């Protein structure tokens, strides 16, 4: 109990938390958030400050769950804090921390003798790490590697080079850490010292969350439970997006939309770049349509014949580019005041709001001429939504730039607001759209921080769609973010292949030569084929998106996430699992097929028994490898030009024998918020193989939603080496045809009770 004692002494102990003096001048507090999560805070004065991530709801301690008991045991050598799963051991007299698994095995320990240094200036945390330990995550801040040992990741949003750094990582030893800050943070992952991990932060006390898995998927599950589950956007967002030229006018945009339909190329979203605005890069709330490019008369702004209505009449959703330099902290404080007891209430004076110091000029300046104190940023979007606009592209623009002289209305300087600003931007756009429309929001930005997965999808910024962007997407997936894409590289088959096999697919047509119908005789049919493939796969992709919403498991899954024990596969940096069944390679001639598994070449249907590294050359009309693991059930839909409704009336199940398998098929109305209130349906699909007999099960439909089809026409497409002897089903007589390695079984309409199909050879 004596703060000057050389040994750690307990100050306070409750059922789920413990505060103590670790060593002279170092106060530490432990809070059990769940059986898998422990929050650790340290400071030099015993006052626990609130992180902006907690203040504004990006990290949610108040949603603590599960067994949170914290038992304290003391002996001559240590204090031991025991939870339902991990343990914390505090050595005497050094005060060194060790994090242990439930069996008492050390996962992570502070470096002796100076593991944690805390002062008024900030802190440094230092840990010893094992020689074979690997580290994944850190967001989009390094596009050269997936495993980050030997690097020094910097957590500071920077245009092009660090769009979405995330201060969260996963260790191969079964734990993860989220550093709870929005400040400039420097990690050292065995870079300057081969056996040490450290992170240091100026201007703040220590605050981090320790996650126990031990599997990476479990760690991501609990990380996204703490920082927010990934958003489930409208179903149409998983179709193709087309971003028009900046110089495009209303005639060109409508011509582009019509050409998609005339050419039979599926597409759902038409997006306009900055040229749609009267004032180029207008960051104000007064922005309006360009009077010459988009002359929309005032009397027809919300009528059935205005420009957005014509686009929507062809089945498209319309998006607008925007940039933002508004003071979002005012609305953030308004919202936080209704949810929390604020330790630092907003200063509502004109001095804070308007007067900002300029340290270079040594005089005050009125810098913020944009913000309207009583008007949230989202407010001016309402008039465009009323006209028919469905989403806004939140460009990097000012949000990725430094503002060293700016004092924000919440009292923060750029030191705290720079990394926080993109989160507030996506949060206020997402929540504002939902509240105003009572529909799901579809948000799109290149910038973010920890917790962005709850609000938005992202693209890899102004870096194209080549090989360099692959690791941006994979690193984000290992950091709990699942809606990723790039500006598709349509000038090569490899770029088309890659761009369509991401969670979202978009073409940014900076000029005419990127228009799909102008790609030439070789690339145009390739593009169209991949677009049609993506739309066939929508039931599969959408079901994976729902799994992400439930568990945090991303749609795009790096090999260390799906196959953590097969370390050889972790070295292959341009391949990933697309959902649970599809293995994609991009811009590569070699890839790794995990062991103890039969694989199928999706393009040719050939089964592959070998595993490990293989060389691969795709068919001439394809841009890369696409494999399917045995036991996979892939639901697909008939071709369509756009997503008109959420419900599917016809579904084909692609069956890949060789192992037992299952898949959860998810359905809802595709646009409303009803799924959050339980208005959705699922079916368990299964495949069981016993020698020469195969049973495919279409389970009972669980749940319902408005507009759901009473019956669905189900067809099976089974990869088979020979013609079967018997095909039967519980729904009665079925029709089937065997042709060149494929067995087609027409089950006809299947109701909510489900059915089984039995095939024997």
C-alpha positions in Angstrom: 0.0 0.0 0.0 3.0 2.3 0.3 3.7 4.2 -3.0 7.4 4.4 -2.1 7.8 0.7 -1.5 10.3 -1.2 -3.7 7.8 -4.0 -4.2 4.5 -3.8 -6.1 1.7 -2.9 -3.7 -2.1 -3.0 -4.2 -4.1 0.2 -4.1 -7.6 -1.1 -5.0 -9.0 -4.5 -6.0 -12.6 -5.2 -7.2 -14.2 -8.2 -8.8 -12.9 -7.2 -12.3 -10.1 -4.7 -11.8 -7.0 -4.0 -9.8 -4.9 -0.9 -9.3 -1.4 -0.9 -7.8 1.9 0.8 -7.5 4.2 -1.2 -9.8 7.3 0.6 -8.6 8.1 4.1 -7.4 6.4 6.6 -9.7 4.6 3.9 -11.8 0.9 3.3 -11.2 -0.8 0.5 -13.0 -4.4 -0.5 -13.4 -5.8 -3.8 -14.9 -9.4 -4.2 -16.0 -10.9 -7.5 -17.2 -13.1 -6.6 -20.2 -13.9 -10.3 -21.1 -12.4 -13.7 -20.5 -10.1 -12.9 -23.5 -9.3 -9.2 -23.0 -7.3 -7.4 -20.3 -6.9 -3.6 -20.4 -3.6 -2.3 -19.0 -3.0 1.3 -18.1 0.0 2.9 -16.5 0.9 6.5 -15.5 3.2 8.4 -13.2 0.6 10.0 -11.0 -2.3 7.6 -10.5 -4.9 9.4 -12.6 -6.5 7.4 -15.4 -7.2 9.5 -18.4 -9.7 8.8 -21.1 -8.5 7.9 -24.6 -10.3 9.6 -27.5 -11.2 6.1 -28.8 -13.2 5.4 -25.6 -14.5 9.0 -25.4 -16.1 8.8 -28.9 -17.2 5.2 -28.8 -14.6 3.5 -31.0 -13.5 1.3 -28.2 -16.3 0.0 -26.0 -15.3 -1.0 -22.5 -18.9 -0.5 -21.4 -19.8 -3.6 -23.5 -17.7 -5.8 -21.2 -19.0 -9.4 -21.3 -18.4 -12.9 -20.1 -16.6 -14.1 -17.0 -14.7 -11.0 -15.7 -13.5 -12.3 -12.4 -10.0 -11.1 -11.4 -8.4 -13.0 -8.5 -5.3 -11.7 -6.8 -2.7 -14.1 -5.4 0.5 -12.9 -3.7 3.6 -14.8 -2.7 7.2 -14.0 -1.9 8.2 -13.7 -5.6 5.2 -12.2 -7.3 1.7 -10.9 -7.5 -0.5 -13.0 -9.8 -3.7 -11.7 -11.4 -5.8 -14.6 -12.6 -8.7 -14.4 -15.0 -10.9 -17.0 -16.7 -8.2 -17.4 -19.3 -4.9 -15.3 -19.4 -3.0 -14.4 -16.3 -0.7 -11.5 -15.4 2.3 -12.1 -13.2 4.1 -9.2 -11.5 7.6 -10.0 -10.4 9.0 -8.7 -7.1 10.9 -6.5 -6.6 11.4 -5.4 -10.3 7.6 -5.0 -11.0 8.2 -6.7 -14.4 4.9 -7.9 -16.0 4.4 -11.3 -17.6 1.3 -12.4 -19.5 0.6 -16.1 -19.2 -1.8 -18.5 -20.9 -4.4 -20.5 -18.9 -1.8 -23.3 -18.4 0.8 -20.9 -17.0 2.9 -20.7 -20.1 4.5 -17.3 -20.6 3.3 -15.5 -23.8 4.9 -12.1 -23.3 7.1 -10.6 -20.7 8.6 -7.2 -20.1 12.2 -6.7 -20.7 14.5 -6.5 -17.6 15.4 -4.3 -16.0 13.5 -1.4 -17.6 10.4 -2.9 -19.2 8.0 0.0 -18.7 9.1 3.6 -18.4 6.4 6.1 -17.5 6.8 9.9 -17.0 4.9 13.1 -17.6 6.4 13.2 -21.1 4.9 9.8 -22.1 5.9 6.2 -21.9 7.9 3.3 -23.4 6.9 -0.3 -23.2 9.5 -3.0 -23.9 8.9 -6.8 -24.1 11.1 -9.8 -24.8 10.0 -11.9 -27.7 10.8 -15.4 -28.8 13.2 -16.1 -31.8 10.5 -17.7 -33.9 7.7 -15.3 -33.0 5.8 -13.7 -35.9 3.8 -10.5 -35.9 0.8 -9.6 -38.2 -1.5 -6.6 -38.5 -0.6 -2.9 -38.1 -3.0 -1.9 -40.9 -2.0 -0.4 -44.2 1.4 1.1 -43.4 3.7 -1.4 -45.1 3.0 -2.9 -48.6 6.1 -5.0 -48.8 5.4 -7.7 -46.2 2.7 -9.5 -44.3 4.9 -10.5 -41.3 6.4 -7.5 -39.7 9.3 -8.7 -37.5 12.3 -6.6 -38.2 10.4 -3.4 -38.9 9.4 -0.3 -37.1 5.8 0.5 -38.0 4.8 4.1 -37.6 1.2 4.9 -36.7 0.6 8.2 -38.4 -1.8 8.6 -41.3 0.1 9.8 -44.3 -1.0 10.3 -47.9 -0.1 7.3 -50.1 2.5 5.8 -47.8 0.3 5.1 -44.7 -3.4 5.5 -45.4 -4.7 3.3 -42.6 -2.2 2.4 -39.9 -3.8 0.5 -37.1 -2.1 0.1 -33.7 -3.1 -3.5 -33.3 -1.1 -6.6 -34.0 -1.4 -10.4 -33.6 1.5 -12.6 -32.5 2.0 -16.2 -33.6 2.3 -17.1 -29.9 -1.5 -16.6 -29.5 -2.0 -13.1 -28.2 -2.7 -9.7 -29.7 -2.3 -6.0 -28.5 -4.2 -2.9 -29.3 -2.6 0.3 -28.2 -5.4 2.6 -27.1 -4.4 5.9 -28.6 -4.9 8.3 -31.5 -1.4 9.8 -31.2 1.7 9.3 -33.3 2.9 5.9 -32.1 6.2 4.2 -32.9 6.5 0.4 -32.8 9.8 -1.4 -32.9 9.3 -5.1 -33.8 12.7 -6.6 -33.3 14.1 -3.9 -35.6 16.9 -2.3 -33.5 17.1 -5.3 -31.2 16.5 -8.8 -32.6 14.7 -10.1 -29.4 12.7 -7.1 -28.3 9.3 -5.6 -29.1 8.6 -2.0 -28.0 6.2 0.8 -28.5 6.6 4.4 -27.3 4.3 7.4 -27.1 4.8 11.0 -26.3 2.2 13.1 -24.5 0.1 10.3 -23.0 0.0 7.6 -20.4 0.3 3.9 -21.2 -3.0 2.3 -22.3 -3.3 -1.0 -24.2 -5.5 -4.1 -24.5 -4.1 -7.6 -24.3 -6.0 -10.2 -26.2 -5.7 -14.0 -25.7 -6.7 -16.3 -28.5 -4.8 -18.4 -29.0 -6.0 -18.7 -32.6 -5.7 -15.5 -34.8 -9.4 -15.8 -35.8 -10.4 -15.8 -32.1 -8.2 -12.7 -31.5 -9.9 -10.9 -34.4 -13.3 -12.0 -33.1 -12.6 -10.3 -29.7 -10.8 -7.3 -31.2 -13.9 -6.5 -33.4 -16.2 -7.1 -30.5 -14.3 -4.4 -28.6 -13.9 -2.0 -31.4 -17.1 -2.8 -33.3 -18.2 -5.5 -35.6 -17.7 -4.9 -39.4 -20.6 -3.1 -41.0 -23.0 -5.1 -43.3 -23.5 -2.7 -46.2 -26.3 -2.9 -48.8 -26.2 -6.0 -51.0 -25.9 -3.9 -54.1 -22.5 -2.6 -52.8 -21.0 -6.1 -53.6 -21.7 -5.5 -57.3 -19.4 -3.6 -59.6 -18.7 0.2 -59.1 -17.8 2.5 -62.0 -16.3 5.9 -61.2 -16.6 8.3 -64.1 -14.0 10.8 -65.5 -13.6 13.9 -63.4 -14.5 15.9 -66.5 -17.7 14.0 -67.2 -21.0 15.8 -67.7 -24.6 14.6 -67.3 -24.7 13.3 -70.9 -21.5 11.4 -70.7 -22.5 9.8 -67.3 -25.9 8.7 -68.7 -24.2 7.4 -71.8 -21.7 5.4 -69.7 -24.6 4.0 -67.6 -26.6 3.1 -70.8 -23.5 1.5 -72.4 -23.1 -0.9 -69.4 -26.7 -2.1 -70.0 -26.3 -2.3 -73.8 -23.1 -4.3 -73.5 -24.6 -6.6 -70.9 -21.8 -5.9 -68.4 -23.2 -6.1 -64.8 -22.8 -2.9 -62.8 -24.5 -1.4 -59.8 -22.9 1.9 -58.9 -22.1 5.0 -60.9 -19.8 7.4 -59.0 -18.9 11.0 -59.9 -15.5 12.6 -59.2 -14.9 16.2 -58.1 -16.0 17.7 -61.5 -19.7 17.3 -60.4 -19.3 20.4 -58.2 -19.6 24.0 -59.1 -16.5 24.8 -57.1 -13.6 22.4 -57.5 -12.7 20.6 -54.3 -15.5 22.4 -52.4 -15.1 21.4 -48.8 -17.9 23.7 -47.6 -21.5 22.9 -46.8 -22.6 25.1 -49.7 -21.5 22.7 -52.5 -23.8 22.3 -55.4 -24.0 20.7 -58.9 -21.9 22.2 -61.6 -24.2 24.6 -63.5 -22.9 23.6 -66.9 -22.0 19.9 -66.5 -25.0 19.0 -64.4 -27.7 21.7 -65.0 -30.5 20.6 -62.7 -33.2 23.2 -62.5 -34.4 24.1 -59.1 -37.9 23.1 -59.9 -36.8 19.6 -60.8 -34.2 18.8 -58.1 -36.2 16.1 -56.5 -38.5 15.2 -59.4 -38.8 12.0 -61.3 -36.9 13.4 -64.3 -33.9 14.9 -62.6 -30.4 13.6 -63.4 -30.1 11.2 -60.4 -33.6 9.7 -61.1 -32.6 8.9 -64.7 -29.5 7.0 -63.5 -31.5 5.1 -60.9 -34.2 4.3 -63.5 -31.5 2.1 -65.2 -30.9 0.2 -62.0 -27.8 2.1 -60.8 -27.0 3.6 -57.4 -25.4 7.1 -57.6 -22.4 8.3 -55.6 -20.7 11.7 -55.2 -17.1 12.5 -54.5 -16.4 14.9 -51.6 -13.7 16.3 -49.4 -13.8 17.6 -45.9 -11.9 20.0 -43.7 -14.9 20.6 -41.3 -14.4 20.6 -37.5 -16.0 17.3 -36.8 -15.1 17.4 -33.1 -18.1 19.6 -32.3 -20.6 17.0 -33.4 -18.5 14.3 -31.8 -18.7 16.1 -28.4 -22.4 16.6 -28.8 -22.9 12.9 -29.3 -20.5 11.9 -26.6 -22.2 14.2 -24.1 -25.3 12.1 -24.4 -23.5 8.9 -23.8 -20.8 9.5 -21.2 -19.8 11.5 -18.2 -17.1 13.5 -19.9 -13.8 14.1 -18.1 -13.0 17.0 -20.5 -16.2 18.8 -21.5 -16.3 20.7 -24.7 -15.2 24.3 -24.5 -18.0 26.1 -26.3 -16.4 29.5 -26.3 -15.7 31.5 -29.4 -12.1 31.7 -28.4 -11.6 27.9 -28.7 -13.9 27.6 -31.7 -12.5 30.4 -33.9 -9.1 31.5 -32.6 -6.3 29.2 -33.6 -2.6 29.7 -32.8 -0.2 29.7 -35.7 3.2 28.9 -34.2 5.0 29.8 -37.3 3.6 33.3 -37.6 3.6 33.9 -33.8 0.1 35.4 -34.0 -3.5 34.2 -33.8 -5.4 33.6 -37.0 -9.0 32.7 -37.8 -8.3 29.6 -39.8 -11.6 27.7 -39.8 -13.9 29.5 -42.2 -15.9 26.4 -43.1 -17.4 25.0 -39.9 -20.9 26.0 -38.8 -20.9 25.5 -35.1 -24.6 24.4 -34.9 -24.7 22.3 -38.1 -23.3 18.8 -38.2 -21.3 18.0 -41.3 -23.8 15.4 -42.4 -26.7 17.9 -42.5 -26.0 19.3 -46.0 -25.9 15.8 -47.5 -29.6 15.4 -46.9 -30.6 17.6 -49.9 -28.5 15.4 -52.2 -30.0 12.2 -50.7 -33.4 13.6 -51.3 -32.4 14.1 -55.0 -31.5 10.4 -55.3 -27.8 10.2 -54.2 -27.0 6.8 -52.5 -23.5 7.2 -51.2 -20.5 9.6 -50.9 -16.9 8.9 -51.7 -14.9 10.5 -48.8 -11.7 11.3 -50.6 -8.4 11.5 -48.7 -7.8 15.2 -49.6 -7.5 17.2 -46.4 -8.2 14.4 -44.0 -4.8 12.8 -44.6 -2.8 16.0 -44.3 -1.1 17.4 -41.2 -2.7 20.4 -39.4 0.1 21.4 -37.0 -1.3 24.8 -36.1 -4.9 23.8 -35.8 -6.7 23.8 -32.4 -10.0 21.9 -32.7 -13.1 22.8 -30.9 -12.8 19.9 -28.5 -9.5 21.3 -27.3 -7.3 18.8 -29.1 -4.4 19.7 -31.3 -3.3 17.7 -34.4 -1.3 15.4 -32.1 -4.6 13.7 -31.1 -7.0 14.7 -33.9 -4.9 13.7 -36.9 -5.4 10.0 -36.7 -8.8 10.4 -35.1 -10.3 12.7 -37.8 -10.9 9.9 -40.4 -12.7 7.8 -37.8 -15.0 10.7 -36.9 -15.6 11.4 -40.6 -16.7 7.8 -41.3 -18.7 7.5 -38.1 -20.7 10.7 -38.7 -21.3 9.8 -42.3 -22.4 6.3 -41.4 -24.6 7.2 -38.5 -26.0 10.3 -40.2 -27.1 8.3 -43.3 -28.7 5.5 -41.2 -30.6 8.0 -39.1 -31.9 10.1 -42.0 -32.9 7.3 -44.4 -33.6 4.3 -42.1 -31.4 2.4 -44.6 -28.0 0.9 -44.4 -25.1 3.2 -45.1 -22.5 2.6 -47.8 -19.4 4.6 -46.8 -16.1 4.7 -48.8 -12.8 6.3 -47.8 -9.1 5.6 -48.1 -8.1 6.6 -44.6 -8.8 5.2 -41.1 -7.6 4.0 -37.7 -8.6 1.4 -35.2 -12.4 0.7 -35.3 -13.0 1.8 -38.9 -14.5 -1.6 -39.8 -17.6 -0.6 -38.0 -18.5 2.2 -40.3 -16.9 2.0 -43.8 -15.2 0.3 -46.7 -11.9 1.4 -48.1 -9.9 1.5 -51.2 -6.1 1.6 -51.4 -6.0 5.3 -52.3 -4.3 6.8 -55.3 -2.0 3.8 -55.9 -3.8 2.0 -58.6 -4.6 -1.7 -58.7 -1.3 -3.4 -59.2 0.7 -5.9 -57.1 1.7 -3.3 -54.5 -1.9 -3.0 -53.3 -2.4 -6.7 -52.5 -0.5 -6.4 -49.2 -2.4 -3.3 -48.3 -5.6 -5.4 -48.4 -4.1 -8.4 -46.6 -2.6 -6.3 -43.8 -5.9 -4.6 -43.2 -7.7 -8.0 -43.1 -5.2 -9.1 -40.4 -6.2 -5.9 -38.6 -9.9 -6.7 -38.4 -11.1 -4.7 -41.5 -12.9 -6.6 -44.3 -14.4 -4.2 -46.9 -11.3 -3.5 -49.0 -10.7 -2.8 -52.7 -8.5 -0.9 -55.1 -8.8 1.1 -58.3 -8.9 -1.9 -60.6 -6.1 -2.2 -63.1 -8.2 -2.9 -66.2 -5.3 -2.8 -68.6 -4.2 -6.3 -67.8 -5.9 -9.7 -67.3 -4.0 -10.0 -64.0 -5.4 -6.7 -62.7 -9.0 -7.6 -63.7 -8.6 -11.0 -62.0 -7.4 -9.4 -58.8 -9.9 -6.5 -58.8 -12.9 -8.7 -59.1 -11.9 -11.1 -56.4 -11.8 -8.6 -53.6 -14.6 -7.9 -51.2 -15.6 -4.8 -53.2 -14.9 -4.3 -56.9 -14.5 -0.9 -58.6 -13.2 0.7 -61.7 -11.9 4.3 -61.5 -12.0 5.4 -65.1 -9.7 8.4 -65.1 -9.9 8.5 -68.9 -11.7 6.8 -71.7 -9.1 4.0 -72.1 -10.3 2.5 -68.8 -13.9 2.2 -69.9 -14.6 -1.6 -70.0 -16.2 -1.5 -73.5 -13.1 0.2 -74.9 -10.6 -2.3 -73.7 -10.2 -4.0 -77.0 -11.0 -7.5 -78.4 -8.8 -9.3 -75.8 -9.5 -7.6 -72.5 -13.2 -6.6 -73.0 -14.5 -10.2 -73.0 -12.2 -11.0 -70.0 -13.6 -8.1 -68.1 -17.2 -9.1 -68.9 -16.6 -12.7 -67.9 -15.2 -11.7 -64.5 -18.0 -9.3 -63.9 -20.5 -12.1 -64.6 -18.6 -14.4 -62.3 -18.7 -11.9 -59.5 -22.5 -11.5 -59.9 -23.0 -15.3 -59.9 -21.0 -15.4 -56.6 -23.1 -12.8 -54.9 -24.9 -15.3 -52.6 -21.6 -16.6 -51.5 -20.0 -13.2 -51.0 -23.0 -11.8 -49.2 -23.1 -14.7 -46.8 -19.4 -14.2 -46.1 -20.1 -10.5 -45.4 -22.7 -11.6 -42.8 -20.2 -13.9 -41.2 -17.9 -10.9 -40.9 -20.7 -8.9 -39.3 -21.2 -11.7 -36.7 -17.6 -12.7 -35.9 -15.2 -10.2 -37.5 -13.8 -12.9 -39.8 -12.9 -10.9 -42.9 -14.1 -11.9 -46.4 -10.5 -11.7 -47.7 -8.5 -14.1 -45.4 -4.7 -14.1 -45.5 -3.0 -17.5 -45.1 -1.8 -16.8 -41.5 -5.4 -16.2 -40.5 -6.9 -19.3 -42.2 -3.9 -21.7 -41.9 -1.9 -20.4 -38.8 -0.1 -23.8 -38.4 1.1 -24.0 -42.0 3.9 -21.5 -41.7 5.2 -22.2 -45.2 2.0 -20.7 -46.7 2.7 -17.4 -44.8 5.6 -16.6 -47.1 3.3 -16.4 -50.2 2.3 -12.8 -50.2 0.0 -12.7 -53.2 -2.6 -15.3 -52.3 -5.5 -15.4 -49.9 -8.7 -17.2 -49.1 -11.8 -15.5 -50.5 -14.3 -16.6 -47.9 -13.9 -20.1 -46.5 -13.7 -22.0 -49.8 -11.9 -20.1 -52.6 -8.2 -19.7 -52.8 -7.1 -16.7 -55.0 -3.6 -15.9 -56.3 -2.8 -12.6 -58.0 0.3 -11.4 -59.9 2.0 -14.7 -59.2 3.4 -17.7 -61.0 3.7 -19.8 -57.9 1.4 -20.4 -55.0 1.0 -22.6 -52.0 -1.8 -25.2 -51.6 -2.3 -26.1 -48.0 -1.6 -29.7 -47.1 -4.0 -32.6 -46.3 -6.5 -31.2 -48.7 -7.7 -31.9 -52.2 -8.1 -28.8 -54.4 -9.9 -28.1 -57.6 -8.9 -25.7 -60.3 -12.1 -23.5 -60.6 -11.3 -22.7 -64.2 -10.8 -26.2 -65.6 -12.5 -28.4 -63.0 -9.4 -30.5 -62.6 -8.7 -31.9 -59.1 -5.2 -31.5 -57.6 -4.0 -33.9 -55.0 -0.6 -32.4 -54.5 0.1 -29.7 -51.8 2.8 -27.2 -51.1 4.2 -24.9 -53.7 3.0 -25.3 -57.2 3.6 -23.4 -60.5 0.5 -22.3 -62.3 -0.4 -20.9 -65.6 -4.0 -19.8 -66.0 -6.1 -20.4 -69.1 -5.6 -17.7 -71.8 -8.8 -15.9 -70.9 -8.1 -15.7 -67.2 -5.8 -13.5 -65.2 -4.7 -15.8 -62.3 -5.3 -18.9 -60.2 -8.6 -19.6 -58.5 -8.8 -22.8 -56.6 -11.5 -24.4 -54.5 -11.0 -26.8 -51.6 -12.6 -30.2 -51.5 -15.8 -30.1 -49.3 -16.7 -26.7 -50.5 -20.3 -25.7 -51.2 -20.6 -22.4 -53.1 -24.0 -20.9 -53.6 -24.4 -18.9 -56.8 -27.1 -17.1 -58.7 -28.2 -16.7 -62.3 -26.5 -13.9 -64.3 -28.0 -10.4 -63.8 -27.2 -6.8 -64.8 -27.6 -5.4 -61.3 -28.8 -6.3 -57.8 -32.5 -5.4 -58.0 -33.7 -7.1 -54.8 -32.1 -8.8 -51.8 -33.9 -12.1 -52.2 -32.7 -14.9 -54.5 -35.3 -17.0 -56.3 -32.9 -19.3 -58.0 -29.7 -20.7 -56.5 -27.1 -23.1 -57.8 -25.0 -25.0 -55.3 -21.5 -25.8 -56.7 -20.4 -29.0 -55.0 -16.7 -30.0 -54.8 -16.5 -33.6 -53.3 -13.6 -35.1 -51.6 -14.3 -34.0 -48.0 -17.3 -33.3 -45.8 -18.3 -29.6 -45.8 -20.9 -27.1 -44.8 -21.9 -23.5 -45.5 -24.4 -21.1 -44.0 -26.4 -19.4 -46.7 -27.6 -15.9 -45.5 -30.6 -13.9 -46.9 -32.2 -10.6 -46.1 -33.9 -7.7 -48.0 -30.5 -6.3 -48.8 -31.1 -2.6 -47.9 -33.0 -2.1 -44.7 -31.9 -2.2 -41.1 -34.3 -5.1 -40.3 -31.6 -7.7 -40.1 -30.4 -6.0 -36.9 -33.8 -6.8 -35.5 -33.7 -10.4 -36.5 -35.5 -10.1 -39.8 -33.3 -12.4 -41.9 -33.1 -16.1 -42.9 -30.4 -18.7 -43.0 -30.0 -22.2 -44.3 -27.4 -24.7 -43.3 -25.9 -26.4 -46.5 -24.0 -29.6 -46.0 -22.2 -32.3 -47.9 -21.3 -35.7 -46.5 -19.3 -38.2 -48.4 -19.2 -41.9 -47.5 -17.3 -43.9 -50.1 -19.2 -43.8 -53.3 -22.2 -42.1 -51.8 -22.7 -38.4 -51.5 -25.5 -36.6 -49.6 -26.1 -32.9 -50.1 -28.4 -31.3 -47.5 -30.3 -28.0 -47.9 -31.3 -27.3 -44.4 -34.6 -25.9 -43.1 -34.8 -22.2 -43.6 -34.5 -20.4 -40.2 -36.2 -17.0 -39.9 -37.9 -14.7 -42.4 -37.9 -11.1 -43.8 -40.1 -8.9 -45.9 -40.1 -9.9 -49.6 -38.7 -13.4 -49.0 -39.5 -15.9 -51.7 -41.6 -18.8 -50.4 -39.8 -21.3 -52.6 -36.4 -21.2 -54.2 -35.4 -23.1 -57.3 -32.3 -25.1 -56.3 -29.9 -26.7 -58.8 -26.8 -28.8 -57.9 -23.6 -28.6 -60.0 -21.4 -31.4 -58.7 -17.8 -32.0 -59.9 -17.7 -35.7 -60.6 -15.3 -38.0 -62.4 -18.0 -40.3 -63.8 -21.7 -40.7 -64.3 -23.6 -41.6 -61.2 -25.7 -44.8 -60.9 -28.5 -43.2 -58.7 -29.6 -39.7 -58.0 -32.6 -39.2 -55.7 -34.0 -36.4 -53.5 -36.4 -36.0 -50.6 -38.5 -33.6 -52.7 -39.4 -36.4 -55.1 -38.4 -37.1 -58.7 -35.5 -35.0 -59.9 -33.9 -34.4 -63.3 -30.2 -34.8 -63.8 -27.6 -34.7 -66.6 -23.9 -35.7 -66.5 -21.6 -33.9 -69.0 -17.8 -33.7 -69.1 -17.1 -34.0 -65.4 -20.2 -32.1 -64.2 -23.3 -33.5 -62.8 -26.3 -31.1 -63.0 -29.2 -31.9 -60.7 -32.4 -29.9 -60.9 -34.2 -30.1 -57.6 -36.9 -27.7 -58.5 -38.6 -25.5 -55.9 -37.5 -26.0 -52.3 -39.5 -24.6 -49.5 -38.6 -23.6 -46.0 -38.5 -27.3 -44.9 -35.4 -27.9 -47.0 -34.4 -31.2 -48.7 -31.7 -33.8 -49.2 -30.2 -35.1 -52.4 -28.5 -38.6 -52.5 -26.0 -39.5 -55.2 -24.2 -42.8 -55.5 -21.7 -44.1 -58.0 
